[in-house]
Amino acid sequence: MFKIISGKDIEPEIEKIKKQEVFDRAKERQVEEILEKVKMLGDEALVDFTKQFDGVEISDVRVSKDEIESAYKKVKKDFISSIQNIGKNITEFHKRQKEEEWFEQLSEDAVMGMRNIPVESVGMYVPGGRAVYPSSVLMNAIPAKVAGVSRIVMVSPPPIDPHVLVSAEELGVSEIYKVGGAQAIGALAFGTKTIKRVDKIVGPAIFT
C-alpha cells in the first residue's frame, strides 16, 4: 500500500527518513580493505575471500565448460525454451531503444552527425545465495549485446545456480566467474591475472 504525503507533512516526513539512514563507517572500511587486497593480490585474494565469505574452496575463479555442461543437465528443457523466447522479446525492446546514427552534409568540407560507439567490455554482477536471479542475466546482458559490446563478463558468488549459468550461456556471455561480493567488483574494476578489467560495471544497486 502506498502512503501519500502532501503539503506541510512533506518536510517532517523527509526529516524522518533522513534519521533512519545509517552510514556504517566500519563496513565501509571493510570494503576498502577488500578492494585494496584484490588490487594488490589479484586472484589470490579472490580465492581467499571466496572461502572466507562464501564457504567455498576454489582453485580457479573461471567457470569451466564442464561446469556449464553440467548445469544444462540440471535444468528442464522448458526453462531453456523460456529463456530463449524471453531473450528474443527483450532484445526487440532494446533494439527499439537504440538511437539511429545520422549524418548530414553541411558543406563540401563539413559534415555533422551522430555515431553510437559501444564500450568494449561490460562486467555484470548477478546476486547469488538463497535466491536465484536468471532475470539479472537477461536484464544486463541483452542491452549490452544490442549496444554492440564485444566482451560481456558475469560474476556471481559460488555455487552459481544452474539456471543462472544456462541463462548466461544462452545469451552469449563471454566469460563467467564464480566470485561475488566486493571482491568481485574489485576484480572487474582493477583486473587480475584471470579477470581482465572492464570498462563498465552493471547490476543490482551498482552505478559505475
JOBEL-V764889 format. One record per pair of residues at least 4 apart in sequence whose C-alpha atoms are under 6 Angstrom apart, sorted by the first residue. I is the first residue (numbers start at 1). J is the second residue. If there is no record, write none. Layout:
BEGIN
i=I j=J
i=I j=J
END
This chain:
BEGIN
i=5 j=10
i=6 j=10
i=35 j=186
i=37 j=41
i=38 j=42
i=38 j=45
i=41 j=45
i=42 j=192
i=43 j=192
i=49 j=53
i=50 j=54
i=50 j=56
i=51 j=55
i=51 j=56
i=51 j=57
i=61 j=177
i=61 j=178
i=62 j=177
i=63 j=176
i=63 j=177
i=71 j=162
i=82 j=86
i=83 j=87
i=87 j=91
i=101 j=114
i=101 j=115
i=102 j=113
i=102 j=114
i=103 j=112
i=103 j=113
i=104 j=111
i=104 j=112
i=104 j=113
i=105 j=111
i=106 j=110
i=106 j=111
i=118 j=147
i=118 j=148
i=118 j=149
i=119 j=149
i=120 j=149
i=120 j=150
i=121 j=149
i=121 j=151
i=121 j=152
i=121 j=198
i=121 j=199
i=122 j=152
i=122 j=198
i=122 j=199
i=122 j=200
i=122 j=201
i=123 j=153
i=123 j=154
i=123 j=198
i=123 j=201
i=124 j=154
i=124 j=201
i=124 j=202
i=124 j=203
i=125 j=155
i=125 j=203
i=126 j=136
i=126 j=156
i=127 j=156
i=128 j=157
i=134 j=164
i=137 j=141
i=138 j=142
i=144 j=149
i=145 j=149
i=151 j=174
i=152 j=173
i=152 j=174
i=153 j=174
i=153 j=175
i=153 j=176
i=154 j=176
i=155 j=176
i=155 j=177
i=155 j=178
i=155 j=179
i=156 j=178
i=156 j=179
i=156 j=180
i=157 j=178
i=157 j=179
i=157 j=180
i=158 j=178
i=168 j=173
i=169 j=173
i=179 j=184
i=180 j=184
i=186 j=190
i=187 j=191
i=188 j=197
i=188 j=198
i=189 j=197
i=190 j=197
i=191 j=195
i=191 j=196
i=191 j=197
i=201 j=208
i=202 j=206
END
